[in-house]
Amino acid sequence: MEPVIITAATARELGLLLQAAEGRTERLPGGWECRVGTIRGRDVVIAETGLGKVNTAGCIAQLLSRHPSALLVNTGCGGAYRGSGLSVGDIAVADSEIYADEGVLSREGWQPLDCIGIPLWAGEAERCFNSFRLSSRSAEAAADAAAALGFTVRRGPFATVSACSGTDERGDELERRFGVICENMEGAAAAHLAARHGVACLELRGISNMVENRDLSRWDIDIAVANVQKVLLRLLEMPA
């Protein structure tokens, strides 16, 4: 069976998974490394991509070229928008990923890439401008795993940004514009690469903070990354 590829921006977001993984370390071009092995009987490839869209896309391109897979999982922590129904420590699962920065800033305000007319990716059945759909089957399984562990879980669209939203006003603006529940800096790139390679994509994140006026005293990254990795470990136990 093909391995599940699991990526996150930082080692902190992969610690429990790496502890559970038995296998070897493989060096990739570009300075990345991945762990190739098994977790609870499932073949996995786990990699720290680095922060942001470019690091994520570069690493995933290397992984998919060397390790054919039917499922790419992007994980880590994320910020929840104030109307999402999520709180710190909860689990968010993506139905779609949206490039929230790419577009045109006009006199009428921000416009999506449709305004330019050039899609980021054009498949046989669809043209993707800002939004990429993720695997609904995998998202449902992840939500079930989170609920079985007693976590509050929500599914919905995610926004990927280059600049984190550090004010109430910016967070509320993106939430209104896209109807998103969670913000991150990598997920759309993962979904984009998965679409290009014809691989199903799952994204789930533990909520480390609310998207509001930036106040690190209200954040809890440790609980966020621990909770979401517990869900992933549970998910890897479930039938493929």
Backbone as JSON, one array per atom type, in Angstrom:
{
  "sequence": "MEPVIITAATARELGLLLQAAEGRTERLPGGWECRVGTIRGRDVVIAETGLGKVNTAGCIAQLLSRHPSALLVNTGCGGAYRGSGLSVGDIAVADSEIYADEGVLSREGWQPLDCIGIPLWAGEAERCFNSFRLSSRSAEAAADAAAALGFTVRRGPFATVSACSGTDERGDELERRFGVICENMEGAAAAHLAARHGVACLELRGISNMVENRDLSRWDIDIAVANVQKVLLRLLEMPA",
  "N": [[0.84, -1.19, 0.0], [0.48, 2.24, -0.77], [2.31, 4.89, 0.86], [1.09, 7.16, 3.42], [1.58, 10.55, 3.14], [2.72, 12.97, 5.32], [2.82, 16.29, 6.27], [4.11, 19.23, 7.88], [4.72, 22.59, 8.97], [6.67, 23.0, 10.95], [8.97, 21.33, 13.22], [7.92, 21.12, 15.75], [5.24, 20.74, 15.33], [5.09, 18.15, 14.55], [6.05, 16.41, 16.43], [4.91, 14.29, 18.12], [4.09, 12.47, 16.18], [6.51, 11.82, 14.95], [7.8, 10.58, 17.08], [6.28, 8.31, 17.25], [6.8, 7.03, 14.9], [8.4, 4.43, 13.25], [11.36, 3.89, 11.5], [13.42, 5.17, 8.84], [15.61, 7.99, 8.17], [15.5, 10.14, 5.44], [17.27, 12.09, 3.13], [16.42, 14.94, 1.19], [16.62, 16.67, -1.97], [17.35, 20.18, -1.84], [17.6, 20.51, 0.85], [15.72, 19.48, 2.6], [14.43, 16.95, 4.87], [13.01, 13.71, 5.42], [11.05, 11.38, 7.31], [10.82, 8.02, 6.77], [8.73, 5.37, 7.17], [6.75, 3.46, 9.46], [3.64, 3.88, 11.21], [1.81, 2.54, 13.66], [1.28, 0.35, 12.02], [0.7, 1.5, 9.56], [2.09, 2.64, 6.53], [4.12, 5.48, 6.3], [5.28, 8.76, 5.34], [6.98, 11.38, 6.63], [7.42, 14.85, 6.92], [9.07, 17.89, 7.72], [8.34, 20.92, 6.45], [9.05, 23.61, 6.57], [8.25, 27.1, 7.01], [5.45, 28.6, 5.4], [4.18, 29.11, 1.97], [5.93, 28.65, -0.26], [8.08, 27.07, 0.76], [6.54, 24.86, 1.54], [5.38, 23.96, -0.9], [7.7, 23.34, -2.36], [8.91, 21.29, -0.84], [6.87, 19.32, -0.8], [6.67, 18.73, -3.52], [9.11, 17.43, -3.91], [8.73, 15.22, -2.2], [6.48, 13.87, -3.35], [7.51, 13.17, -5.79], [9.26, 11.18, -5.17], [7.99, 9.39, -3.5], [5.35, 7.86, -4.29], [1.95, 8.38, -3.57], [-1.36, 7.99, -2.24], [-2.57, 9.75, -0.59], [-2.12, 12.91, 0.77], [-1.34, 14.61, 3.67], [-1.7, 17.6, 5.33], [-0.77, 19.35, 8.19], [-0.79, 20.79, 11.54], [-0.76, 23.8, 13.54], [-3.3, 26.37, 13.77], [-5.1, 29.47, 13.27], [-8.29, 30.34, 14.49], [-11.16, 31.82, 13.07], [-13.37, 34.34, 14.34], [-16.1, 33.83, 14.15], [-16.31, 31.13, 13.81], [-17.03, 29.15, 15.62], [-15.13, 27.74, 16.9], [-12.59, 27.12, 19.4], [-9.55, 27.67, 21.29], [-7.52, 24.81, 21.2], [-9.39, 23.19, 19.98], [-10.36, 21.26, 17.02], [-9.92, 21.79, 13.59], [-11.05, 21.0, 10.36], [-10.38, 20.93, 6.95], [-12.54, 21.62, 4.24], [-12.07, 22.89, 1.89], [-9.37, 24.81, 0.45], [-8.15, 28.11, 0.38], [-6.39, 30.5, -1.42], [-5.79, 33.37, 0.05], [-4.55, 35.8, -0.38], [-3.69, 36.14, -3.02], [-4.55, 37.94, -5.91], [-6.23, 40.86, -7.16], [-5.87, 44.19, -6.26], [-8.09, 46.61, -6.47], [-9.77, 49.76, -7.3], [-12.28, 49.26, -6.51], [-11.92, 47.56, -4.47], [-10.57, 44.44, -3.11], [-10.07, 41.87, -5.5], [-10.6, 38.53, -6.71], [-8.46, 36.0, -8.31], [-9.83, 35.34, -10.61], [-10.36, 37.7, -11.81], [-8.09, 38.33, -13.23], [-8.05, 36.21, -14.96], [-6.46, 34.01, -15.34], [-5.98, 30.8, -14.37], [-4.64, 29.25, -11.38], [-4.27, 26.58, -11.55], [-5.3, 24.23, -13.98], [-7.3, 21.62, -14.39], [-8.64, 18.58, -15.89], [-11.34, 18.61, -15.32], [-11.91, 20.94, -13.97], [-11.16, 24.42, -13.28], [-8.92, 26.03, -11.26], [-8.78, 28.89, -9.42], [-8.52, 30.73, -6.94], [-9.35, 28.86, -5.07], [-9.13, 25.52, -3.81], [-10.39, 22.29, -3.75], [-10.59, 19.82, -1.15], [-10.16, 16.37, -0.06], [-13.23, 14.98, 0.54], [-13.96, 12.57, 1.66], [-11.72, 11.86, 3.25], [-11.72, 14.06, 4.95], [-14.12, 13.7, 6.33], [-13.54, 11.3, 7.69], [-11.44, 12.2, 9.33], [-12.77, 14.1, 10.9], [-14.53, 12.41, 12.23], [-12.69, 10.89, 13.7], [-11.64, 12.85, 15.39], [-13.93, 13.58, 16.84], [-14.46, 11.15, 18.12], [-12.43, 11.09, 19.96], [-13.25, 12.97, 21.69], [-12.93, 15.65, 21.1], [-13.9, 19.0, 20.23], [-14.92, 19.65, 16.97], [-14.8, 21.19, 13.79], [-15.8, 21.5, 10.39], [-14.88, 23.1, 7.33], [-14.15, 25.83, 4.99], [-10.7, 26.81, 4.63], [-8.37, 29.53, 5.0], [-5.41, 30.49, 3.4], [-2.68, 32.47, 4.08], [-0.16, 34.97, 3.45], [0.65, 36.92, 5.18], [0.02, 36.82, 8.52], [-3.12, 37.36, 10.08], [-3.4, 39.89, 12.28], [-5.19, 41.52, 13.59], [-8.49, 42.33, 14.81], [-10.07, 43.48, 12.8], [-8.91, 42.71, 10.31], [-9.08, 39.91, 10.42], [-11.88, 39.57, 10.59], [-12.61, 40.66, 8.15], [-11.54, 38.8, 6.25], [-12.95, 36.53, 7.01], [-15.6, 37.27, 6.4], [-15.33, 37.65, 3.64], [-14.6, 35.17, 2.52], [-15.9, 33.16, 3.94], [-14.55, 31.52, 5.75], [-13.12, 29.26, 8.23], [-10.7, 28.87, 9.48], [-7.28, 29.93, 9.68], [-4.11, 29.8, 8.07], [-0.67, 29.27, 6.93], [0.22, 27.59, 4.94], [-1.52, 25.66, 3.8], [-3.01, 25.94, 1.31], [-1.03, 25.72, -0.6], [-0.25, 23.06, -0.25], [-2.66, 21.74, -0.99], [-2.8, 22.59, -3.62], [-0.47, 21.44, -4.83], [-1.15, 18.76, -4.44], [-3.4, 18.55, -6.09], [-2.23, 18.96, -8.62], [-0.72, 16.65, -8.8], [-2.59, 14.69, -8.73], [-3.43, 13.59, -6.31], [-5.2, 12.73, -3.36], [-6.08, 15.09, -0.82], [-5.79, 16.0, 2.55], [-6.42, 18.24, 5.17], [-5.89, 19.12, 8.47], [-6.08, 20.92, 11.49], [-4.93, 21.95, 14.71], [-6.36, 24.28, 16.9], [-4.65, 27.07, 17.81], [-4.97, 29.68, 18.48], [-7.22, 32.49, 18.45], [-8.26, 34.42, 15.64], [-7.64, 37.53, 15.98], [-7.07, 40.71, 17.63], [-3.68, 40.68, 18.04], [-2.38, 38.76, 20.61], [-0.25, 37.14, 22.36], [-0.39, 35.97, 24.84], [-2.78, 34.73, 25.0], [-2.62, 32.55, 23.45], [-2.13, 29.0, 22.76], [-0.03, 27.01, 21.69], [1.13, 24.53, 22.21], [-0.94, 22.83, 23.21], [-2.58, 22.83, 21.0], [-1.06, 21.61, 18.91], [-0.55, 19.15, 20.05], [-3.14, 18.05, 20.36], [-4.11, 17.86, 17.7], [-2.3, 16.07, 16.59], [-2.86, 13.78, 18.06], [-5.34, 13.19, 16.99], [-4.58, 12.57, 14.37], [-3.0, 10.29, 14.83], [-4.97, 8.56, 15.75], [-6.5, 8.44, 13.43], [-4.77, 7.14, 11.69], [-4.95, 4.58, 12.63], [-7.36, 3.71, 11.74], [-9.28, 1.85, 9.25], [-8.04, 2.0, 5.91]],
  "CA": [[0.0, 0.0, 0.0], [1.26, 3.48, -0.84], [2.35, 5.55, 2.17], [0.46, 8.45, 3.68], [2.56, 11.62, 3.32], [2.27, 13.93, 6.34], [3.71, 17.44, 6.34], [3.79, 20.39, 8.71], [5.73, 23.63, 8.79], [7.72, 22.97, 11.97], [9.16, 20.08, 13.95], [7.03, 21.16, 16.91], [3.93, 20.27, 14.9], [5.22, 16.75, 14.15], [6.79, 15.68, 17.45], [4.28, 13.03, 18.54], [4.09, 11.57, 15.04], [7.88, 11.33, 14.76], [8.07, 9.66, 18.17], [5.56, 7.05, 16.99], [7.19, 6.46, 13.61], [9.58, 3.58, 13.15], [11.84, 3.94, 10.13], [14.72, 5.78, 8.53], [15.61, 9.37, 7.71], [15.92, 10.29, 4.04], [17.56, 13.46, 2.74], [15.83, 15.34, -0.08], [17.22, 17.87, -2.55], [16.81, 21.41, -1.29], [17.88, 20.59, 2.27], [14.68, 18.87, 3.42], [14.55, 15.57, 5.29], [11.75, 13.08, 5.76], [11.08, 10.08, 7.99], [10.12, 6.99, 5.99], [8.56, 4.24, 8.06], [5.38, 3.04, 9.77], [3.01, 4.25, 12.46], [0.69, 1.65, 13.97], [1.04, -0.52, 10.88], [0.5, 2.25, 8.31], [3.28, 3.24, 5.93], [4.06, 6.94, 6.34], [6.44, 9.61, 5.06], [6.72, 12.57, 7.44], [8.42, 15.86, 6.61], [8.97, 19.29, 8.13], [8.51, 21.67, 5.2], [9.39, 25.02, 6.75], [7.1, 28.01, 7.05], [4.97, 29.31, 4.22], [3.72, 28.42, 0.77], [7.02, 28.21, -1.13], [8.71, 25.92, 1.41], [5.6, 23.74, 1.5], [5.27, 23.45, -2.26], [8.97, 22.73, -2.75], [9.09, 20.02, -0.13], [5.88, 18.34, -1.24], [7.05, 18.3, -4.86], [10.16, 16.43, -3.75], [8.16, 14.02, -1.59], [5.61, 13.15, -4.27], [8.3, 12.62, -6.89], [10.01, 10.02, -4.67], [7.13, 8.47, -2.73], [3.97, 7.88, -4.78], [1.01, 8.28, -2.45], [-2.76, 8.26, -2.54], [-3.09, 10.74, 0.36], [-1.23, 13.9, 1.36], [-1.93, 15.24, 4.85], [-1.02, 18.79, 5.85], [-1.27, 19.53, 9.55], [-0.13, 21.8, 12.37], [-1.67, 24.67, 14.27], [-3.93, 27.41, 12.97], [-5.93, 30.44, 13.98], [-9.73, 30.23, 14.18], [-11.91, 33.07, 12.94], [-14.21, 34.54, 15.53], [-17.43, 33.27, 13.95], [-16.18, 29.73, 13.4], [-17.49, 28.21, 16.63], [-13.96, 27.04, 17.41], [-11.81, 27.72, 20.48], [-8.19, 27.13, 21.42], [-7.51, 23.38, 21.52], [-10.32, 22.47, 19.11], [-9.84, 20.73, 15.76], [-10.53, 22.28, 12.34], [-10.8, 20.14, 9.21], [-10.65, 21.72, 5.75], [-13.26, 21.14, 3.06], [-11.37, 23.52, 0.76], [-8.31, 25.74, 0.82], [-8.26, 29.33, -0.42], [-5.32, 31.49, -1.42], [-6.51, 34.58, 0.45], [-3.78, 36.99, -0.73], [-3.53, 36.29, -4.47], [-5.66, 38.61, -6.55], [-6.03, 42.22, -7.66], [-6.39, 45.26, -5.41], [-8.62, 47.63, -7.38], [-10.48, 50.85, -6.65], [-13.51, 48.68, -5.93], [-11.51, 46.65, -3.42], [-9.85, 43.24, -3.52], [-10.74, 40.98, -6.45], [-9.87, 37.25, -6.8], [-7.69, 35.77, -9.53], [-10.73, 35.31, -11.76], [-10.27, 39.03, -12.42], [-7.0, 38.25, -14.19], [-8.48, 35.23, -15.95], [-5.48, 32.93, -15.48], [-6.09, 29.93, -13.2], [-3.41, 28.71, -10.81], [-4.19, 25.21, -12.05], [-6.44, 23.84, -14.79], [-7.41, 20.19, -14.59], [-9.56, 18.17, -16.94], [-12.74, 18.86, -14.95], [-12.11, 22.22, -13.3], [-10.11, 25.43, -13.29], [-8.79, 26.54, -9.89], [-8.2, 30.22, -9.31], [-8.08, 30.88, -5.55], [-9.85, 27.81, -4.18], [-8.87, 24.12, -4.13], [-11.17, 21.37, -2.93], [-9.87, 18.73, -0.52], [-10.87, 15.1, -0.06], [-14.35, 14.97, 1.48], [-13.93, 11.29, 2.38], [-10.71, 11.95, 4.29], [-12.16, 15.06, 5.93], [-15.14, 13.06, 7.18], [-12.86, 10.36, 8.58], [-10.7, 12.97, 10.33], [-13.74, 14.67, 11.83], [-15.02, 11.31, 13.07], [-11.62, 10.54, 14.64], [-11.58, 13.91, 16.4], [-15.1, 13.47, 17.71], [-14.31, 9.94, 18.93], [-11.5, 11.42, 21.04], [-13.88, 13.95, 22.57], [-12.6, 17.03, 20.74], [-14.8, 19.78, 19.4], [-14.37, 19.68, 15.62], [-15.6, 21.86, 12.78], [-15.33, 21.42, 9.01], [-15.2, 24.27, 6.53], [-13.04, 26.34, 4.19], [-9.56, 27.44, 5.29], [-7.67, 30.59, 4.26], [-3.96, 30.5, 3.49], [-2.23, 33.86, 3.98], [1.27, 35.23, 3.57], [0.79, 37.73, 6.39], [-0.99, 36.42, 9.5], [-4.05, 38.42, 10.46], [-3.13, 40.23, 13.67], [-6.18, 42.46, 14.12], [-9.88, 41.94, 14.67], [-10.63, 43.96, 11.54], [-8.44, 41.9, 9.19], [-9.68, 38.59, 10.54], [-13.3, 39.64, 10.25], [-12.69, 40.91, 6.71], [-11.33, 37.54, 5.53], [-14.06, 35.63, 7.33], [-16.75, 37.69, 5.59], [-15.06, 37.53, 2.21], [-14.46, 33.78, 2.07], [-16.66, 32.2, 4.74], [-13.56, 30.57, 6.25], [-13.14, 28.99, 9.68], [-9.35, 28.71, 10.01], [-6.23, 30.6, 8.93], [-2.78, 29.19, 8.15], [0.26, 29.83, 5.96], [0.74, 26.55, 4.07], [-2.47, 24.65, 3.32], [-3.38, 26.05, -0.1], [0.07, 25.19, -1.39], [-0.36, 21.6, -0.19], [-3.8, 21.34, -1.81], [-2.42, 22.9, -5.0], [0.45, 20.39, -5.29], [-1.89, 17.51, -4.5], [-4.23, 18.6, -7.3], [-1.36, 18.78, -9.77], [-0.22, 15.27, -8.83], [-3.71, 13.76, -8.69], [-3.4, 12.93, -4.99], [-6.17, 13.25, -2.4], [-5.45, 15.95, 0.18], [-6.48, 16.23, 3.82], [-5.78, 19.2, 6.07], [-6.52, 19.31, 9.78], [-5.24, 21.76, 12.35], [-5.35, 22.27, 16.06], [-6.49, 25.73, 17.04], [-3.71, 27.63, 18.79], [-5.34, 31.06, 18.81], [-8.28, 33.12, 17.69], [-7.79, 35.48, 14.74], [-8.11, 38.73, 16.65], [-5.93, 41.55, 17.96], [-2.63, 39.73, 18.4], [-2.05, 38.72, 22.04], [0.34, 35.8, 22.53], [-0.74, 35.4, 26.15], [-4.03, 33.99, 24.82], [-2.34, 31.42, 22.56], [-1.62, 27.76, 23.34], [0.43, 26.19, 20.56], [1.4, 23.16, 22.65], [-2.18, 22.03, 23.26], [-3.09, 22.73, 19.63], [-0.32, 20.61, 18.11], [-0.74, 17.84, 20.68], [-4.48, 17.54, 20.08], [-4.29, 17.47, 16.3], [-1.52, 14.85, 16.33], [-3.63, 12.67, 18.63], [-6.36, 12.85, 16.0], [-3.91, 11.89, 13.26], [-2.63, 8.94, 15.26], [-6.22, 7.79, 15.74], [-6.9, 8.28, 12.03], [-3.9, 6.13, 11.08], [-5.4, 3.26, 13.09], [-8.62, 3.36, 11.09], [-9.1, 1.21, 7.95], [-7.78, 2.95, 4.82]],
  "C": [[0.89, 1.25, 0.0], [1.22, 4.2, 0.51], [1.46, 6.79, 2.22], [1.58, 9.47, 3.89], [1.98, 12.64, 4.28], [3.29, 15.06, 6.42], [3.18, 18.48, 7.32], [4.95, 21.36, 8.58], [6.92, 23.47, 9.73], [7.81, 21.61, 12.64], [8.23, 19.99, 15.15], [5.66, 20.57, 16.57], [3.93, 18.79, 14.51], [5.79, 15.85, 15.24], [6.2, 14.35, 17.85], [4.29, 12.0, 17.41], [5.48, 10.98, 14.82], [8.27, 10.35, 15.86], [7.45, 8.29, 17.9], [6.06, 6.33, 15.74], [8.47, 5.64, 13.73], [10.06, 3.61, 11.71], [13.18, 4.64, 10.02], [14.53, 7.23, 8.09], [16.18, 9.43, 6.3], [16.15, 11.77, 3.75], [16.99, 13.74, 1.35], [16.62, 16.51, -0.66], [16.55, 19.12, -1.99], [17.0, 21.54, 0.21], [16.8, 20.02, 3.17], [15.06, 17.45, 3.82], [13.16, 15.01, 5.53], [12.01, 11.78, 6.5], [10.22, 9.11, 7.19], [9.97, 5.76, 6.88], [7.1, 3.88, 8.25], [4.94, 3.64, 11.1], [1.79, 3.35, 12.63], [0.28, 0.83, 12.76], [0.81, 0.19, 9.56], [1.81, 2.81, 7.82], [3.1, 4.75, 5.87], [5.37, 7.54, 5.85], [6.13, 10.95, 5.71], [7.81, 13.6, 7.18], [8.04, 17.22, 7.19], [9.3, 20.15, 6.91], [9.22, 23.0, 5.39], [8.15, 25.87, 6.58], [6.73, 28.52, 5.65], [4.74, 28.45, 2.99], [4.87, 27.88, -0.09], [7.74, 27.0, -0.53], [7.82, 24.68, 1.31], [5.53, 23.12, 0.11], [6.56, 22.75, -2.69], [9.18, 21.38, -2.12], [8.13, 18.96, -0.64], [6.19, 17.85, -2.66], [8.14, 17.23, -4.8], [9.6, 15.12, -3.19], [7.35, 13.2, -2.6], [6.38, 12.57, -5.45], [9.04, 11.35, -6.47], [9.14, 8.98, -3.99], [5.69, 8.59, -3.24], [3.0, 7.6, -3.64], [-0.4, 8.56, -2.93], [-3.32, 9.36, -1.64], [-1.95, 11.6, 0.9], [-1.96, 14.59, 2.5], [-1.07, 16.43, 5.24], [-1.62, 19.11, 7.2], [-0.47, 20.6, 10.28], [-1.15, 22.6, 13.15], [-2.24, 25.73, 13.34], [-4.73, 28.34, 13.85], [-7.38, 30.33, 13.53], [-10.35, 31.62, 14.08], [-13.02, 33.13, 13.98], [-15.62, 33.98, 15.37], [-17.44, 31.79, 13.63], [-16.82, 28.74, 14.36], [-16.37, 27.4, 17.24], [-13.28, 27.84, 18.52], [-10.43, 27.09, 20.51], [-8.25, 25.68, 21.89], [-8.45, 22.55, 20.68], [-9.64, 22.05, 17.82], [-10.63, 21.29, 14.58], [-10.1, 21.37, 11.2], [-11.25, 20.89, 7.95], [-11.48, 20.96, 4.72], [-12.64, 21.69, 1.79], [-10.31, 24.44, 1.31], [-8.32, 26.92, -0.16], [-6.99, 30.14, -0.28], [-5.96, 32.84, -1.16], [-5.8, 35.87, 0.07], [-3.71, 37.23, -2.23], [-4.77, 36.95, -5.07], [-5.26, 39.98, -7.06], [-6.64, 43.19, -6.67], [-6.79, 46.42, -6.31], [-9.29, 48.75, -6.59], [-11.76, 50.36, -5.98], [-13.19, 47.74, -4.78], [-10.81, 45.43, -3.98], [-10.7, 42.4, -4.45], [-9.93, 39.68, -6.56], [-9.18, 37.11, -8.15], [-8.54, 35.6, -10.78], [-10.66, 36.62, -12.53], [-9.17, 39.07, -13.47], [-7.34, 37.27, -15.31], [-7.51, 34.1, -16.17], [-5.56, 32.06, -14.24], [-4.72, 29.52, -12.69], [-3.18, 27.28, -11.28], [-5.45, 24.9, -12.83], [-6.39, 22.35, -15.02], [-8.41, 19.88, -15.68], [-11.0, 18.59, -16.62], [-12.98, 20.22, -14.32], [-10.91, 23.14, -13.49], [-10.08, 26.04, -11.89], [-8.09, 27.89, -9.9], [-7.66, 30.39, -7.88], [-8.37, 29.67, -4.68], [-9.55, 26.42, -4.73], [-9.67, 23.24, -3.18], [-10.27, 20.27, -2.36], [-10.75, 17.49, -0.48], [-11.99, 15.1, 0.99], [-14.37, 13.68, 2.3], [-12.92, 11.35, 3.53], [-11.1, 12.96, 5.36], [-13.21, 14.48, 6.88], [-14.5, 12.09, 8.16], [-12.1, 11.08, 9.68], [-11.64, 13.58, 11.36], [-14.29, 13.6, 12.76], [-13.97, 10.92, 14.11], [-11.51, 11.57, 15.75], [-12.73, 13.81, 17.37], [-15.0, 12.26, 18.62], [-13.37, 10.17, 20.11], [-12.05, 12.49, 21.97], [-13.57, 15.39, 22.25], [-13.77, 17.7, 20.03], [-14.16, 19.94, 18.03], [-15.34, 20.4, 14.69], [-14.96, 21.64, 11.42], [-15.74, 22.67, 8.26], [-14.01, 24.72, 5.71], [-11.96, 26.96, 5.08], [-9.01, 28.54, 4.38], [-6.17, 30.43, 4.49], [-3.47, 31.91, 3.18], [-0.71, 33.91, 4.02], [1.56, 36.05, 4.81], [-0.33, 37.35, 7.35], [-1.85, 37.62, 9.87], [-3.91, 38.7, 11.95], [-4.05, 41.28, 14.25], [-7.58, 41.89, 13.96], [-10.4, 42.27, 13.27], [-10.2, 43.09, 10.36], [-9.03, 40.5, 9.24], [-11.14, 38.58, 10.13], [-13.51, 39.88, 8.76], [-12.54, 39.61, 5.92], [-12.45, 36.55, 5.79], [-15.29, 35.98, 6.51], [-16.53, 37.39, 4.12], [-15.14, 36.08, 1.74], [-15.3, 32.78, 2.83], [-15.78, 31.15, 5.4], [-13.65, 30.4, 7.76], [-11.75, 29.03, 10.29], [-8.34, 29.36, 9.09], [-4.89, 29.9, 9.15], [-1.91, 29.78, 7.06], [0.76, 28.82, 4.93], [-0.3, 25.76, 3.29], [-2.83, 24.74, 1.86], [-2.29, 25.52, -1.0], [0.05, 23.67, -1.4], [-1.5, 21.1, -1.07], [-3.5, 21.53, -3.29], [-1.51, 21.81, -5.57], [-0.26, 19.05, -5.39], [-2.76, 17.45, -5.76], [-3.39, 18.34, -8.54], [-0.89, 17.33, -9.92], [-1.35, 14.24, -8.79], [-3.8, 12.96, -7.42], [-4.47, 13.55, -4.1], [-5.45, 14.04, -1.31], [-6.38, 16.12, 1.38], [-5.7, 17.28, 4.59], [-6.59, 19.29, 7.36], [-5.53, 20.04, 10.68], [-5.85, 21.88, 13.74], [-5.36, 23.78, 16.22], [-5.61, 26.23, 18.18], [-4.13, 29.01, 19.27], [-6.56, 31.47, 18.01], [-7.65, 34.2, 16.8], [-8.41, 36.78, 15.22], [-6.9, 39.64, 16.88], [-4.86, 40.69, 18.62], [-2.23, 39.86, 19.87], [-1.56, 37.31, 22.35], [0.0, 35.17, 23.87], [-2.02, 34.57, 26.07], [-3.84, 32.76, 23.92], [-1.93, 30.19, 23.36], [-1.24, 26.82, 22.19], [0.63, 24.75, 20.99], [0.15, 22.31, 22.67], [-2.74, 21.84, 21.85], [-2.39, 21.62, 18.87], [-0.44, 19.22, 18.73], [-2.09, 17.24, 20.3], [-4.61, 17.07, 18.63], [-3.45, 16.23, 15.96], [-2.18, 13.62, 16.95], [-4.72, 12.22, 17.65], [-5.74, 12.1, 14.82], [-3.51, 10.47, 13.62], [-3.85, 8.04, 15.29], [-6.64, 7.48, 14.3], [-6.06, 7.2, 11.35], [-4.25, 4.7, 11.52], [-6.62, 2.77, 12.35], [-8.36, 2.7, 9.74], [-8.93, 2.26, 6.85], [-8.99, 3.04, 3.87]]
}
